[in-house]
């Protein structure tokens, strides 16, 4: 039992880290990927705090 737990914990820690790093990279790539339609939407969202009521 302890060997199975240690193996599973090690596997989850290693591949969990890899999974989260890949997911983070994909989110960052999506945010900075060029696109005219999304660029306009992102700029509009960024200017929301500056709009007058």
Short mmCIF file of the C-alpha atoms (twelve columns), coordinates in Angstrom:
data_MODEL
# 
_entry.id   MODEL 
# 
loop_
_atom_site.group_PDB 
_atom_site.id 
_atom_site.type_symbol 
_atom_site.label_atom_id 
_atom_site.label_alt_id 
_atom_site.label_comp_id 
_atom_site.label_asym_id 
_atom_site.label_seq_id 
_atom_site.Cartn_x 
_atom_site.Cartn_y 
_atom_site.Cartn_z 
_atom_site.pdbx_PDB_model_num 
ATOM 1  C CA . UNK A 1  0.000   0.000  0.000   1 
ATOM 2  C CA . UNK A 2  2.628   2.654  0.876   1 
ATOM 3  C CA . UNK A 3  4.547   1.997  -2.368  1 
ATOM 4  C CA . UNK A 4  1.378   2.488  -4.417  1 
ATOM 5  C CA . UNK A 5  0.583   5.729  -2.614  1 
ATOM 6  C CA . UNK A 6  4.115   7.048  -3.066  1 
ATOM 7  C CA . UNK A 7  4.101   6.130  -6.750  1 
ATOM 8  C CA . UNK A 8  0.724   7.779  -7.346  1 
ATOM 9  C CA . UNK A 9  1.719   10.879 -5.374  1 
ATOM 10 C CA . UNK A 10 4.962   11.194 -7.325  1 
ATOM 11 C CA . UNK A 11 3.159   10.688 -10.630 1 
ATOM 12 C CA . UNK A 12 0.488   13.290 -9.770  1 
ATOM 13 C CA . UNK A 13 3.054   15.846 -8.617  1 
ATOM 14 C CA . UNK A 14 5.225   15.466 -11.703 1 
ATOM 15 C CA . UNK A 15 2.577   15.252 -14.408 1 
ATOM 16 C CA . UNK A 16 0.240   17.623 -12.591 1 
ATOM 17 C CA . UNK A 17 2.954   20.261 -12.737 1 
ATOM 18 C CA . UNK A 18 3.512   19.586 -16.431 1 
ATOM 19 C CA . UNK A 19 -0.233  19.810 -17.099 1 
ATOM 20 C CA . UNK A 20 -0.580  23.136 -15.271 1 
ATOM 21 C CA . UNK A 21 2.482   24.625 -16.995 1 
ATOM 22 C CA . UNK A 22 1.058   23.668 -20.394 1 
ATOM 23 C CA . UNK A 23 -2.373  25.043 -19.466 1 
ATOM 24 C CA . UNK A 24 -0.779  28.319 -18.292 1 
ATOM 25 C CA . UNK A 25 1.203   28.612 -21.526 1 
ATOM 26 C CA . UNK A 26 -1.961  28.053 -23.574 1 
ATOM 27 C CA . UNK A 27 -3.873  30.722 -21.651 1 
ATOM 28 C CA . UNK A 28 -1.047  33.234 -22.090 1 
ATOM 29 C CA . UNK A 29 -0.751  32.386 -25.806 1 
ATOM 30 C CA . UNK A 30 -4.505  32.852 -26.224 1 
ATOM 31 C CA . UNK A 31 -4.397  36.229 -24.502 1 
ATOM 32 C CA . UNK A 32 -1.562  37.542 -26.671 1 
ATOM 33 C CA . UNK A 33 -2.515  35.862 -29.966 1 
ATOM 34 C CA . UNK A 34 -3.113  38.541 -32.585 1 
ATOM 35 C CA . UNK A 35 -6.587  38.885 -33.989 1 
ATOM 36 C CA . UNK A 36 -8.556  41.899 -35.113 1 
ATOM 37 C CA . UNK A 37 -11.886 40.847 -33.634 1 
ATOM 38 C CA . UNK A 38 -10.473 39.829 -30.252 1 
ATOM 39 C CA . UNK A 39 -8.185  42.862 -30.172 1 
ATOM 40 C CA . UNK A 40 -11.177 45.190 -30.395 1 
ATOM 41 C CA . UNK A 41 -13.019 43.229 -27.689 1 
ATOM 42 C CA . UNK A 42 -9.976  43.265 -25.395 1 
ATOM 43 C CA . UNK A 43 -9.429  47.008 -25.900 1 
ATOM 44 C CA . UNK A 44 -13.103 47.706 -25.196 1 
ATOM 45 C CA . UNK A 45 -12.927 45.639 -22.009 1 
ATOM 46 C CA . UNK A 46 -9.720  47.397 -20.949 1 
ATOM 47 C CA . UNK A 47 -11.377 50.801 -21.322 1 
ATOM 48 C CA . UNK A 48 -14.443 49.980 -19.199 1 
ATOM 49 C CA . UNK A 49 -12.983 51.562 -16.017 1 
ATOM 50 C CA . UNK A 50 -12.212 54.776 -17.939 1 
ATOM 51 C CA . UNK A 51 -15.747 55.298 -19.269 1 
ATOM 52 C CA . UNK A 52 -17.883 57.969 -17.695 1 
ATOM 53 C CA . UNK A 53 -21.154 56.907 -16.149 1 
# 
